[in-house]
Amino acid sequence: MFTLAGSAQTSAVSPDGSRLAVCADPLEVQMIEVASGKKLWARNYPPETGGYAPPTFAAFSPDGKSLLLEFRDVPMAPFPR
């Protein structure tokens, strides 16, 4: 089980079905292992430091190595690492 600081805006499942990316507002991204529910990693980017609008769409690359996020003000940008 995982929790979010804000409200979920969008999510994406990896091509192999093993991971779930959940994006919340304010900008928080968590990568969850589907089988166990374990949080693999999380990143927080407060609006005052990141300047991002809430994400509106998330997608994995076909090989599952990259996560792309679309924001209201920036179309399909690679998520910062």
C-alpha positions in Angstrom: 0.0 0.0 0.0 1.2 3.5 -0.8 0.1 7.0 0.1 0.2 10.3 -1.8 0.7 13.7 -0.3 -1.9 15.2 -2.8 -4.5 13.9 -5.1 -3.7 11.4 -7.9 -3.8 13.1 -11.3 -2.7 10.3 -13.7 -0.9 7.0 -13.7 0.8 4.5 -16.0 1.6 0.8 -16.0 5.0 -0.4 -17.3 4.9 -2.5 -20.6 5.7 -5.7 -18.6 3.0 -4.9 -16.0 5.5 -4.9 -13.1 5.5 -1.2 -12.2 2.9 1.5 -11.6 3.8 5.2 -11.8 1.4 7.4 -10.0 1.5 11.2 -10.4 -0.1 13.6 -7.9 -0.8 17.3 -7.4 1.3 18.9 -6.1 3.9 17.3 -8.3 4.9 14.0 -6.8 5.7 10.9 -8.7 5.9 7.4 -7.1 7.0 4.2 -8.7 5.3 1.2 -7.2 6.1 -2.5 -7.7 2.7 -4.0 -8.6 3.3 -7.5 -7.2 4.2 -6.4 -3.7 2.8 -2.8 -3.5 6.3 -1.7 -2.5 7.4 1.9 -3.3 10.5 1.7 -5.5 11.1 5.4 -5.5 9.4 8.8 -5.1 10.2 12.3 -6.3 8.6 15.5 -5.1 8.9 18.8 -6.9 7.0 21.6 -5.1 5.5 24.1 -7.5 7.5 27.0 -5.9 10.8 25.2 -6.9 9.9 23.3 -10.0 7.4 25.6 -11.7 5.4 22.7 -13.1 1.7 22.5 -13.5 0.1 19.2 -12.4 0.8 16.3 -14.7 -2.1 15.4 -17.1 -0.8 12.2 -18.7 2.0 9.6 -18.0 3.4 6.9 -20.2 6.3 4.5 -20.2 8.5 4.1 -23.2 8.1 0.8 -25.1 11.2 -0.7 -23.4 9.9 0.5 -19.9 13.1 2.3 -19.1 11.8 5.9 -19.3 8.7 7.6 -17.9 7.2 10.5 -19.9 4.9 13.1 -18.3 2.7 15.6 -19.9 1.9 18.8 -18.1 -0.7 21.4 -18.8 2.0 23.9 -19.8 4.6 21.5 -21.3 3.7 18.7 -23.8 5.3 15.3 -23.2 8.6 16.0 -21.5 11.0 13.4 -20.0 10.6 13.4 -16.2 13.7 14.8 -14.5 15.8 12.3 -12.7 
